[in-house]
Amino acid sequence: MICVIIGGGAAGMFAAIRCKEKHPSAQVILLEKTNQLLSKVRISGGGRCNVTHHCFDPNQLAKHYPRGSKELIGPFHTFQAKDTVAWFEERGVVLKTEDDGRMFPITDSSETIINCLLHAANLAGVDIRKQQAVQSIQKKNERFIIELKGSEILADKLLLATGSSPWGHQMAREFGHRIIDPVPSLFTFNVPSSPLLDLAGIAVSDAMIELEGTSLRQKGPILLTHWGFSGPAVLKLSAWAARELHACGYKASILIRWLASSSQEEIYQQLLQQKQAHPLQALPPRLPRNLWNKLLSQLSIDPAAAMGKLSHKSLSQFAAKLHADRYLLEGKTTYKQEFVTAGGVDLKEIDCKTMQSKLVPGLFFAGEILNIDGVTGGFNFQNAWTTAWLAANAIE
Ligand SMILES: Cc1cc2nc3c(=O)[nH]c(=O)nc-3n(C[C@H](O)[C@H](O)[C@H](O)COP(=O)(O)OP(=O)(O)OC[C@H]3O[C@@H](n4cnc5c(N)ncnc54)[C@H](O)[C@@H]3O)c2cc1C
């Protein structure tokens, strides 16, 4: 059996290793267009490679995917984050978990992951061919004809793992697959009119950010930046609202709920109680002091004023601001640690038990080429490992 895998990224490499380990007598050829394998792994996680996430319940794990969550439940019952950890550990790479659940190699270096994958591929006997730009692919009499510059390969099975590359999408289209429009996911918000830009660096740990007029909202830390807002809640919203934000050209009204767990009425009652209990004192900050003072100043309330001097109207206005502070989103900035493409091969045309095309027998897909993407935290590599594992297992 000859199996050709196109794309030397995380998904292609992982699939090639599994395929060759499972079928030592098969010829497994990995074709990479550039002269570098695993280039995204190298730069991932700020050079540390956030390999996966410490979430070992398949159903919970699947909830971290704005696209693909339903379809990944089954695959995660076959190969999930725990299996990724075990796979690397069996090959001498120990992963550690950070406080937020992200898992990295203990060396804090993506080179460790790259070396492990390359070593496993060589040991298994994967035929790795770099700088191989595939020109075209056709299927004739059950076999795939892969045309390269000046040569061609005949393959029994073909796995496309070309990430978000338009070429891969085009190949899938030529085989009759529908491509869900690719749009960016995982970015930070540009809010040039924000009066908080000079507070860059301040983080609010338990806030909520919402796309006004929709039910799209995310809770978690928000970081004030020189250009607007970042932090886990913002990145998660950028993923869950990737399509809506793309459709409006990244111009939208956003609401920040600075005290995410309280309603406006609760905030107001708490301010009122504090005023009654300590009329001679200033309002005690419930957010980082500079931010708290700035929000008060925007309503022309003196942060140093004794609470007894604050009118009920002022307190009510402040409660409203803490509950729903409105900003104008005017663009996006790429998040350097991790960004992905939402969109890709429509999952309706894929058998998610095997990652095989329902339209073209023998054609498989894995990784970011599929219409699957996760939030930040190691979930995107987990998708690559899982779908690659399933595809490789199904290639007989
Ligand atoms: C800066 C950055 C940091 C990231 N950090 C993380 C992280 O820490 N954790 C995480 O979970 N996710 C992270 N991600 C996302 C993650 O890198 C991707 O989801 C993942 O790499 C997808 O793997 P893939 O194999 O599907 O695609 P890719 O890694 O994109 O690999 C596709 C490969 O196919 C090759 N190719 C394309 N066209 C052809 C062709 N015609 N012929 C031959 N080869 C071709 C490409 O050159 C490439 O090598 C990060 C992304 C970026 C951009």
The ligand as a Tripos MOL2 file, in Angstrom:
@<TRIPOS>MOLECULE
LIG
   53    58     1     0     0
SMALL
NO_CHARGES

@<TRIPOS>ATOM
      1 C1          2.0750   31.8690   15.6750 C.3       1 LIG1
      2 C2          1.2170   30.6700   15.9560 C.ar      1 LIG1
      3 C3          1.3230   30.0360   17.1740 C.ar      1 LIG1
      4 C4          0.5020   28.9350   17.4780 C.ar      1 LIG1
      5 N1          0.6230   28.3440   18.7000 N.ar      1 LIG1
      6 C5         -0.1820   27.2920   19.0060 C.ar      1 LIG1
      7 C6         -0.0640   26.6270   20.2660 C.ar      1 LIG1
      8 O1          0.8150   26.9270   21.0700 O.2       1 LIG1
      9 N2         -0.9510   25.6170   20.5320 N.ar      1 LIG1
     10 C7         -1.9110   25.2200   19.6320 C.ar      1 LIG1
     11 O2         -2.6890   24.3070   19.9380 O.2       1 LIG1
     12 N3         -2.0060   25.8020   18.4190 N.ar      1 LIG1
     13 C8         -1.1570   26.8090   18.0930 C.ar      1 LIG1
     14 N4         -1.2620   27.3930   16.8600 N.ar      1 LIG1
     15 C9         -2.1890   26.8100   15.8820 C.3       1 LIG1
     16 C10        -1.5140   25.5500   15.3070 C.3       1 LIG1
     17 O3         -0.1800   25.8890   14.9540 O.3       1 LIG1
     18 C11        -2.2570   25.0330   14.0750 C.3       1 LIG1
     19 O4         -3.5970   24.8180   14.3980 O.3       1 LIG1
     20 C12        -1.6090   23.7320   13.6150 C.3       1 LIG1
     21 O5         -0.2540   23.9660   13.2790 O.3       1 LIG1
     22 C13        -2.3370   23.1400   12.4290 C.3       1 LIG1
     23 O6         -1.5940   22.0210   11.9760 O.3       1 LIG1
     24 P1         -1.7580   21.4740   10.5010 P.3       1 LIG1
     25 O7         -0.7520   20.3860   10.3620 O.co2     1 LIG1
     26 O8         -3.1630   21.1920   10.2290 O.co2     1 LIG1
     27 O9         -1.3650   22.7040    9.5550 O.3       1 LIG1
     28 P2          0.0310   23.4550    9.3950 P.3       1 LIG1
     29 O10         0.8180   23.4310   10.6360 O.co2     1 LIG1
     30 O11        -0.3000   24.7810    8.8180 O.co2     1 LIG1
     31 O12         0.8280   22.5760    8.3280 O.3       1 LIG1
     32 C14         0.4420   22.5270    6.9700 C.3       1 LIG1
     33 C15         1.6740   22.1890    6.1600 C.3       1 LIG1
     34 O13         1.2680   21.9410    4.8260 O.3       1 LIG1
     35 C16         2.2300   22.4870    3.9600 C.3       1 LIG1
     36 N5          1.6320   22.6840    2.6410 N.ar      1 LIG1
     37 C17         0.6980   23.5810    2.2830 C.ar      1 LIG1
     38 N6          0.4200   23.4620    0.9830 N.ar      1 LIG1
     39 C18         1.1840   22.4350    0.5040 C.ar      1 LIG1
     40 C19         1.3620   21.8230   -0.7840 C.ar      1 LIG1
     41 N7          0.7040   22.2520   -1.8480 N.pl3     1 LIG1
     42 N8          2.2170   20.7970   -0.9030 N.ar      1 LIG1
     43 C20         2.9110   20.3530    0.1680 C.ar      1 LIG1
     44 N9          2.8060   20.8920    1.4070 N.ar      1 LIG1
     45 C21         1.9400   21.9280    1.5680 C.ar      1 LIG1
     46 C22         2.6310   23.7850    4.6560 C.3       1 LIG1
     47 O14         3.8680   24.2720    4.1830 O.3       1 LIG1
     48 C23         2.6780   23.3230    6.1040 C.3       1 LIG1
     49 O15         3.9410   22.8260    6.4430 O.3       1 LIG1
     50 C24        -0.4320   28.4720   16.5220 C.ar      1 LIG1
     51 C25        -0.5140   29.0980   15.2820 C.ar      1 LIG1
     52 C26         0.3120   30.1730   14.9930 C.ar      1 LIG1
     53 C27         0.1980   30.8030   13.6440 C.3       1 LIG1
@<TRIPOS>BOND
     1     1     2 1
     2     2     3 ar
     3     2    52 ar
     4     3     4 ar
     5     4     5 ar
     6     4    50 ar
     7     5     6 ar
     8     6     7 ar
     9     6    13 1
    10     7     8 2
    11     7     9 ar
    12     9    10 ar
    13    10    11 2
    14    10    12 ar
    15    12    13 ar
    16    13    14 ar
    17    14    15 1
    18    14    50 ar
    19    15    16 1
    20    16    17 1
    21    16    18 1
    22    18    19 1
    23    18    20 1
    24    20    21 1
    25    20    22 1
    26    22    23 1
    27    23    24 1
    28    24    25 2
    29    24    26 1
    30    24    27 1
    31    27    28 1
    32    28    29 2
    33    28    30 1
    34    28    31 1
    35    31    32 1
    36    32    33 1
    37    33    34 1
    38    33    48 1
    39    34    35 1
    40    35    36 1
    41    35    46 1
    42    36    37 ar
    43    36    45 ar
    44    37    38 ar
    45    38    39 ar
    46    39    40 ar
    47    39    45 ar
    48    40    41 1
    49    40    42 ar
    50    42    43 ar
    51    43    44 ar
    52    44    45 ar
    53    46    47 1
    54    46    48 1
    55    48    49 1
    56    50    51 ar
    57    51    52 ar
    58    52    53 1
@<TRIPOS>SUBSTRUCTURE
     1 LIG1         1 GROUP 0 **** ****
